Amino acid sequence: MLTAYKVENNLLSPITSSVDALWPDDVIWIDLVNPTAEEIETVETFTGISLPNIQETEEIEASSHYEVYPTGFQINCLFLQKFNEIYANTNVAFFCDEKRLISLCVHEVSAIRLLKRQWRKNERLNTDPASTIMALLEIKIDKLADMSEDAYLSIETISHQIFERSNSNLESTIDDLSKQDDLNGKIRLCLMDAQRDLNFMLRRGQLIEEKLKNTNHMLEDIKTLLSHNTFLSERIDFLLNAALGFINIEQNKIIKIFSIAAVVFMPPTVIASIYGMNFHFMPELSWPWGYPLSLLLMILAGISPYVYFKKKGWL
């Protein structure tokens, strides 16, 4: 999908952007979401910027996270998205020159959609590509902060389930913890990516004084969020160990019950086995009270270990 925008009265305004349309020179933003080969060729012809294959944007190596050209630069940013109840980081490639910004991604990104909706309703003083990227990074950091707060609340709920035993299904609790750990790791990766992007923008030296202050504030926010993310990671590890410990305790209780039952029934089994032997000369076989006596012996033999264990405090 190809969408182009220009600025009218400091508001973002979409324009006709078909592959065969004539575009005005005041286009400032071209957004490509899973574009066709014809759409990419159209944008390359209009801007003179060579765009990569769409699949290449999802296979960015660390060494090629940025590219600097004589007329501009390319920067790749990760955005945390939710697809069918599963979180995943989506890479967006931004291509900037002096006049316009090109965004290229496989899936539509909520931060870009939010910025375009805000800009179409509220005026913006700075419409250059660098300022647009900074605005997207600010939205991204705010969203990650909200997600970190939600993650903390979810982890606290799991903590109550473990220690208050409000949820006896500890296996399900461990599954919830693994999901939180996966999400926490992806949030951390996205925060580190934003930190790296902001440092790159600072090194470029193209930010105005107001944006420099805002960039430093965002870097401080990222440091705080990374510290919070580390705390959440340690909290998840602690809760995981606690859940596994409670599972071991429950298993030990079950094994303890079976062990005690085996010891309690062992003496009666021995007595029953003795009197079940087919020897001809067994004096008790001819006793009138032999059968009741054997039953009484088995009962006493079973009760005695139980009383002993109870007195020792093992039960």
TIZA-785039 format. One record per residue (C-alpha): x, y, z. Coordinates in nm, 4 decimals, padded with zeros to 6 digits. Layout:
N
[pt [X Y Z]] ...
//
This chain:
315
[pt [00.0000 00.0000 00.0000]] [pt [00.1330 00.3406 -00.1020]] [pt [00.0268 00.6639 00.0722]] [pt [00.1764 01.0092 00.0190]] [pt [00.1252 01.3253 00.2259]] [pt [00.1918 01.6962 00.2044]] [pt [00.1463 01.9833 00.4492]] [pt [-00.1404 02.2281 00.4156]] [pt [-00.1836 02.4935 00.6868]] [pt [00.0596 02.2976 00.9084]] [pt [-00.1691 01.9950 00.8890]] [pt [-00.0885 01.6644 00.7237]] [pt [-00.2932 01.6098 00.4103]] [pt [-00.3028 01.2934 00.1951]] [pt [-00.2701 01.3247 -00.1792]] [pt [-00.3475 01.1000 -00.4721]] [pt [-00.0632 00.8514 -00.4828]] [pt [-00.1333 00.5925 -00.7478]] [pt [00.1555 00.4559 -00.9512]] [pt [00.0492 00.6464 -01.2612]] [pt [-00.0361 00.9795 -01.0921]] [pt [00.1721 01.2959 -01.1084]] [pt [00.2914 01.3928 -00.7640]] [pt [00.3546 01.7503 -00.6525]] [pt [00.7014 01.8509 -00.5367]] [pt [00.5790 01.9422 -00.1880]] [pt [00.5296 01.5796 -00.0841]] [pt [00.7008 01.5419 00.2555]] [pt [00.6128 01.1847 00.3552]] [pt [00.5683 00.8662 00.1542]] [pt [00.4459 00.5673 00.3528]] [pt [00.4930 00.2194 00.2012]] [pt [00.3291 -00.0778 00.3750]] [pt [00.4017 -00.4122 00.2100]] [pt [00.4288 -00.2370 -00.1285]] [pt [00.4262 -00.3951 -00.4705]] [pt [00.7212 -00.3790 -00.7064]] [pt [00.5393 -00.1142 -00.9128]] [pt [00.4865 00.1065 -00.6061]] [pt [00.8527 00.0838 -00.5071]] [pt [00.9595 00.1668 -00.8625]] [pt [00.7252 00.4686 -00.8650]] [pt [00.8713 00.6057 -00.5415]] [pt [01.2276 00.5463 -00.6610]] [pt [01.1546 00.7338 -00.9823]] [pt [00.9958 01.0264 -00.7965]] [pt [01.2530 01.0620 -00.5176]] [pt [01.5679 00.9275 -00.6798]] [pt [01.6294 00.7116 -00.3706]] [pt [01.7059 00.3421 -00.4191]] [pt [01.4821 00.1350 -00.1899]] [pt [01.5632 -00.2187 -00.0705]] [pt [01.3464 -00.5233 -00.1230]] [pt [01.0634 -00.5397 00.1296]] [pt [01.1927 -00.8687 00.2733]] [pt [01.5312 -00.7087 00.3380]] [pt [01.3746 -00.4713 00.5913]] [pt [01.2959 -00.7726 00.8129]] [pt [01.6527 -00.9081 00.7903]] [pt [01.8525 -00.6080 00.9014]] [pt [02.1938 -00.6879 01.0470]] [pt [02.3458 -00.4826 01.3270]] [pt [02.6189 -00.3578 01.0969]] [pt [02.3641 -00.2182 00.8491]] [pt [02.1276 -00.0550 01.0985]] [pt [02.2148 00.2849 00.9528]] [pt [02.3273 00.4064 00.6148]] [pt [02.4483 00.7578 00.5397]] [pt [02.4264 00.8969 00.1863]] [pt [02.5441 01.2279 00.0372]] [pt [02.1831 01.3474 00.0182]] [pt [02.0474 01.1925 00.3377]] [pt [02.0451 00.8804 00.5521]] [pt [01.8614 00.5551 00.6235]] [pt [01.7644 00.4483 00.9743]] [pt [01.5906 00.1258 01.0788]] [pt [01.3620 00.1306 01.3839]] [pt [01.1931 -00.1531 01.5711]] [pt [00.8307 -00.1142 01.6813]] [pt [00.6622 -00.3595 01.9159]] [pt [00.3366 -00.4817 01.7633]] [pt [00.0689 -00.7314 01.8659]] [pt [-00.0352 -00.9903 01.6074]] [pt [-00.3059 -01.2399 01.7075]] [pt [-00.2317 -01.2082 02.0819]] [pt [00.1432 -01.2480 02.0144]] [pt [00.3896 -00.9596 02.0457]] [pt [00.6603 -00.9184 01.7848]] [pt [00.9060 -00.6467 01.6853]] [pt [00.8462 -00.5051 01.3385]] [pt [01.1273 -00.3234 01.1594]] [pt [01.0555 00.0010 00.9737]] [pt [01.3131 00.1453 00.7356]] [pt [01.3154 00.5264 00.7123]] [pt [01.4833 00.7034 00.4222]] [pt [01.5436 01.0755 00.4642]] [pt [01.6694 01.3502 00.2428]] [pt [01.6464 01.7249 00.2863]] [pt [01.2818 01.7471 00.1788]] [pt [01.0950 01.4270 00.2484]] [pt [01.0673 01.1080 00.4505]] [pt [01.0014 00.7572 00.3156]] [pt [00.8863 00.4820 00.5527]] [pt [00.8992 00.1193 00.4376]] [pt [00.7666 -00.1768 00.6364]] [pt [00.5938 -00.5120 00.5971]] [pt [00.3089 -00.4479 00.8434]] [pt [00.1254 -00.1305 00.9359]] [pt [00.2723 00.0184 01.2541]] [pt [00.0403 00.1655 01.5169]] [pt [00.2860 00.4444 01.6109]] [pt [00.2961 00.5697 01.2509]] [pt [-00.0810 00.5489 01.2262]] [pt [-00.1171 00.7455 01.5512]] [pt [00.1278 01.0175 01.4436]] [pt [-00.0490 01.0653 01.1101]] [pt [-00.3871 01.0893 01.2865]] [pt [-00.2505 01.3477 01.5324]] [pt [-00.0836 01.5491 01.2593]] [pt [-00.4004 01.5569 01.0507]] [pt [-00.5860 01.7175 01.3444]] [pt [-00.3191 01.9269 01.5190]] [pt [-00.0743 02.1712 01.3659]] [pt [00.2997 02.0977 01.3728]] [pt [00.5702 02.3611 01.3541]] [pt [00.8499 02.1281 01.2407]] [pt [00.7741 01.9121 00.9376]] [pt [01.1252 01.8102 00.8352]] [pt [01.2037 01.4342 00.8142]] [pt [01.4271 01.4345 01.1234]] [pt [01.1546 01.5939 01.3362]] [pt [00.9032 01.3397 01.2090]] [pt [01.1306 01.0516 01.3099]] [pt [01.1816 01.2088 01.6511]] [pt [00.8059 01.2368 01.6970]] [pt [00.7683 00.8678 01.6083]] [pt [01.0393 00.7721 01.8568]] [pt [00.8631 00.9741 02.1262]] [pt [00.5377 00.7880 02.0609]] [pt [00.7288 00.4609 02.0617]] [pt [00.8898 00.5322 02.4009]] [pt [00.5565 00.6382 02.5527]] [pt [00.3965 00.3167 02.4323]] [pt [00.6820 00.1058 02.5700]] [pt [00.6455 00.2837 02.9046]] [pt [00.2743 00.1972 02.9114]] [pt [00.3494 -00.1628 02.8189]] [pt [00.6116 -00.1841 03.0946]] [pt [00.3561 -00.0591 03.3460]] [pt [00.0995 -00.3130 03.2249]] [pt [00.3645 -00.5850 03.2449]] [pt [00.4383 -00.4892 03.6065]] [pt [00.0685 -00.5153 03.6970]] [pt [00.0417 -00.8546 03.5261]] [pt [00.3502 -00.9818 03.7076]] [pt [00.2080 -00.8629 04.0418]] [pt [-00.1144 -01.0517 03.9680]] [pt [00.0882 -01.3668 03.9006]] [pt [00.2808 -01.3051 04.2246]] [pt [-00.0448 -01.3037 04.4242]] [pt [-00.1524 -01.6251 04.2517]] [pt [00.1728 -01.7958 04.3523]] [pt [00.2109 -01.6829 04.7123]] [pt [-00.1568 -01.6616 04.8094]] [pt [-00.2233 -01.9888 04.6291]] [pt [-00.5333 -01.8385 04.4692]] [pt [-00.4513 -02.0377 04.1581]] [pt [-00.3556 -02.3979 04.2256]] [pt [-00.2600 -02.4597 03.8626]] [pt [00.1072 -02.3658 03.8922]] [pt [00.1844 -02.5065 03.5473]] [pt [-00.0474 -02.2428 03.3974]] [pt [00.1209 -01.9793 03.6133]] [pt [00.4633 -02.0782 03.4782]] [pt [00.3253 -02.0473 03.1252]] [pt [00.2037 -01.6929 03.2075]] [pt [00.5474 -01.6087 03.3484]] [pt [00.7179 -01.7326 03.0318]] [pt [00.4944 -01.5057 02.8227]] [pt [00.5761 -01.2097 03.0447]] [pt [00.9474 -01.2875 03.0186]] [pt [00.9221 -01.3011 02.6392]] [pt [00.7350 -00.9683 02.6302]] [pt [00.9809 -00.8099 02.8723]] [pt [01.2713 -00.9163 02.6525]] [pt [01.1093 -00.7676 02.3426]] [pt [01.0397 -00.4425 02.5278]] [pt [01.4059 -00.4273 02.6287]] [pt [01.5202 -00.4891 02.2714]] [pt [01.2893 -00.2118 02.1484]] [pt [01.4158 00.0294 02.4156]] [pt [01.7781 -00.0398 02.3273]] [pt [01.6922 00.0129 01.9604]] [pt [01.5327 00.3504 02.0425]] [pt [01.8395 00.4474 02.2457]] [pt [02.0637 00.3626 01.9539]] [pt [01.8402 00.5561 01.7113]] [pt [01.8434 00.8682 01.9305]] [pt [02.2215 00.8576 01.9639]] [pt [02.2477 00.8303 01.5857]] [pt [02.0233 01.1336 01.5428]] [pt [02.2394 01.3271 01.7893]] [pt [02.5544 01.2334 01.5991]] [pt [02.3964 01.3540 01.2764]] [pt [02.3813 01.7050 01.4253]] [pt [02.0678 01.8015 01.2325]] [pt [01.8367 01.8566 01.5310]] [pt [01.7239 02.2015 01.6346]] [pt [01.7776 02.3236 01.9918]] [pt [01.4267 02.2284 02.1021]] [pt [01.4679 01.8755 01.9645]] [pt [01.8089 01.8416 02.1317]] [pt [01.6501 01.9010 02.4722]] [pt [01.3662 01.6636 02.3915]] [pt [01.6145 01.3994 02.2730]] [pt [01.8093 01.4185 02.5980]] [pt [01.4841 01.3831 02.7924]] [pt [01.3924 01.0749 02.5897]] [pt [01.7339 00.9225 02.6516]] [pt [01.6852 00.9740 03.0253]] [pt [01.3414 00.8134 03.0011]] [pt [01.4941 00.5142 02.8221]] [pt [01.7562 00.4724 03.0957]] [pt [01.4806 00.4723 03.3565]] [pt [01.2732 00.2242 03.1579]] [pt [01.5745 -00.0033 03.1081]] [pt [01.6326 -00.0058 03.4839]] [pt [01.2654 -00.0879 03.5368]] [pt [01.2907 -00.3571 03.2717]] [pt [01.5861 -00.5120 03.4573]] [pt [01.3813 -00.5113 03.7775]] [pt [01.0936 -00.6870 03.5991]] [pt [01.3315 -00.9466 03.4584]] [pt [01.4699 -01.0193 03.8053]] [pt [01.1147 -01.0308 03.9443]] [pt [01.0125 -01.2839 03.6796]] [pt [01.3152 -01.5020 03.7607]] [pt [01.2297 -01.4906 04.1317]] [pt [00.8637 -01.5817 04.0706]] [pt [00.9640 -01.8611 03.8345]] [pt [01.1947 -02.0092 04.0986]] [pt [00.9211 -01.9692 04.3603]] [pt [00.6646 -02.1452 04.1400]] [pt [00.9049 -02.4312 04.0714]] [pt [00.9784 -02.4514 04.4434]] [pt [00.6082 -02.4806 04.5280]] [pt [00.5695 -02.7500 04.2629]] [pt [00.8573 -02.9428 04.4225]] [pt [00.6941 -02.9052 04.7640]] [pt [00.3652 -03.0415 04.6307]] [pt [00.5445 -03.3320 04.4679]] [pt [00.7366 -03.4023 04.7886]] [pt [00.4088 -03.4077 04.9829]] [pt [00.2680 -03.6662 04.7439]] [pt [00.5839 -03.8789 04.7637]] [pt [00.5756 -03.8448 05.1444]] [pt [00.2196 -03.9773 05.1565]] [pt [00.3103 -04.2772 04.9416]] [pt [00.6229 -04.3431 05.1496]] [pt [00.4314 -04.3353 05.4775]] [pt [00.1561 -04.5526 05.3343]] [pt [00.4160 -04.8078 05.2236]] [pt [00.5735 -04.8142 05.5710]] [pt [00.2344 -04.8411 05.7456]] [pt [00.1167 -05.1306 05.5315]] [pt [00.4486 -05.3141 05.5268]] [pt [00.4220 -05.4849 05.8748]] [pt [00.0634 -05.6077 05.8174]] [pt [00.1737 -05.7386 05.4781]] [pt [00.4606 -05.9284 05.6422]] [pt [00.2223 -06.0878 05.8960]] [pt [-00.0286 -06.1773 05.6271]] [pt [00.2507 -06.3250 05.4140]] [pt [00.3726 -06.5400 05.7062]] [pt [00.0308 -06.6882 05.7724]] [pt [-00.0304 -06.7328 05.4051]] [pt [00.2523 -06.9852 05.3713]] [pt [00.1478 -07.3480 05.3131]] [pt [00.3597 -07.5258 05.5739]] [pt [00.1946 -07.8329 05.7366]] [pt [00.3212 -07.7679 06.0887]] [pt [00.2027 -07.4168 06.1840]] [pt [00.0710 -07.4145 06.5468]] [pt [-00.1485 -07.1101 06.4911]] [pt [-00.3534 -07.2900 06.2256]] [pt [-00.5095 -07.5148 06.4872]] [pt [-00.5826 -07.2369 06.7366]] [pt [-00.9511 -07.1423 06.7696]] [pt [-00.8535 -06.7740 06.7990]] [pt [-00.5713 -06.7867 06.5480]] [pt [-00.7526 -06.5938 06.2732]] [pt [-00.8721 -06.3070 06.5001]] [pt [-00.5249 -06.2903 06.6548]] [pt [-00.3585 -06.2502 06.3145]] [pt [-00.6015 -05.9712 06.2220]] [pt [-00.5312 -05.7955 06.5533]] [pt [-00.1564 -05.8242 06.4939]] [pt [-00.1915 -05.6719 06.1463]] [pt [-00.3971 -05.3802 06.2831]] [pt [-00.1457 -05.3134 06.5605]] [pt [00.1444 -05.3452 06.3165]] [pt [-00.0198 -05.0840 06.0914]] [pt [-00.1127 -04.8394 06.3689]] [pt [00.2248 -04.8506 06.5472]] [pt [00.4313 -04.6843 06.2637]] [pt [00.1637 -04.4186 06.2209]] [pt [00.1662 -04.3345 06.5923]] [pt [00.5468 -04.3293 06.5928]] [pt [00.5660 -04.0920 06.2922]] [pt [00.3005 -03.8694 06.4461]] [pt [00.4928 -03.8476 06.7727]] [pt [00.8118 -03.7560 06.5882]] [pt [00.6296 -03.4791 06.4021]] [pt [00.6880 -03.6294 06.0575]] [pt [00.3173 -03.6146 05.9734]] 
//
